[in-house]
Amino acid sequence: MNSPAYISLKDVVFSRSGRRIFDGVSLDIPRGKITAIMGPSGTGKTTLLRLIGGQLRPDSGSVVVDGHEVPKLKRKALYSLREKMGMLFQSGALFTDLSVFENVAFPLRVHTKLPEDMIRDVVLMKLEAVGLRGARQLMPSELSGGMTRRVALARSIALDPELIMYDEPFAGQDPIAMGVLVKLIRDLNSSMGLTSVLVSHDVPESLSICHYACIISDGKVIGEGTPEELRAHPSGKVQQFLQGQPDGPVPFHYPAEGAASDFGLSGGAS
Amino acid sequence: MIDRIAAFGRLGLDIVSSFGRSGRFLAGVLGGVPRPATGFPLLMKQIYAVGVLSLAIVVVSGLFIGMVLGLQGYTILSDYGSEAAIGQMIALTLVRELGPVVTALLFAGRAGSALTAEIGLMKATEQLSSMEMMGVDPLRRVIAPRLWAGFIAMPVLAVIFSVVGIWGGMLVGVDWLGVFEGSFWGNMQSSVDFVDDVLNGVIKSVVFGFVCAWIAVYQGYDCVPTSAGISSATTKTVVYSSLAVLGLDFVLTAVMFGDF
């Protein structure tokens, strides 16, 4: 059970509405470390998290989380496995009809039989960890984007999970909020011994905190390793992505028919 | 020509698959055994949202429909000199037909559309997904209480509608147009049968409540999670519920009152 890989994906193939999103992805996510999964937008990074969480099933291949073959789990076993997972959604996904306090208390109330004063203590501790103990009475509509994500983070660690998945935690954040999130992700990982999976296309932030990183493009893993190994990676695609070059192995132009015929320049050679 | 046949076939497939999905959805919602400790407060909250908050529109509509029935009934019946029968006419019309049907239509517009929009927005903002990832089944936590609330609230609303409507009819018929009060109530009592009329009306409203709530929560849960998707799902809720109510009303009436 205590293998070094907490999550292990093998030859995962997944298609949705006729489009093949993963074409044989194999990937090991080590226990207790921060692993970043990066890739251009639309490569199905969020889909990967949903496969791990069992919200989607792969067409073929295996997804093993902590020794459990996720796609084969029965409903009940899947739901109890999910109690060990936390997920931070891109939008935060706070329950808009509940206050900050009640949002963080929600998983505790559902999954534990703790008395009310204990729930209060746990919630305040979790909110303290993200620096928002003072915001407990606010409603989600009164929070800024960065605060929303911090509350959502407090909620996803409320049950002290073993695994936490971050879906684009840095997207659309100002530099200060980004710095706060980077610090929180790093601190939570080291203080709680969490296995963290970070899905992002913000290269510098992700590489600055992760122990391992993996780059997915066109349904395949095109590069993986420690941040240093990736920076020295020979593949042109990996380098283009890491350095953000507009043109390269991933072309600037979307595939199109010849420019001459499109612009009506008949006979013109192009 | 072939294209048209193919499009027709695709439409058929879409309809059948949508029925199938909503059936599986319903099985998922009703499959779980609710825990009374957590389920009861959730149910109460939803009964308040779909039932109590719909009271105003139901009472006002019931009052006006009853008053209109009083006026129309008096005009027609007085031609035959039988305006004393106005009580039984109003009561039978309301209890058998207008109570359940109009309440269901109002319910679809007032509560059904709100349910669809709320669930659709919860889906669009990933609240349902995040609940799933927390190990809580949204079908049981979010959908089931709303479905049951509609199922429970609708018959009560229909009964209230009929009662207020009869009172409105009495205001017009007795207090304004001067029909003798004794014959108003007496005729009503002697002609309205509890099982045949009142109970059948309640059965109708139970069926309508179930169908309206089912359509509303399914459309919300199944919608495309964008603003256009939610708006189209809300429209579909009102249109499908209204059609289903009117169609089912005919079927139920034929079964209940059709044995000549």
Interface residues (C-beta under 8 A of the other chain):
Chain A: G53 Q55 Y79 S80 R82 E83 M85 G86 M87 F89 Q90 S91 A93 L94 F95 T96 F106 P107 V110 H111 A152 R155 S156 L159
Chain B: T38 T125 E126 Q127 S129 S130 E132 M133 M134 G135 V136 D137 R141
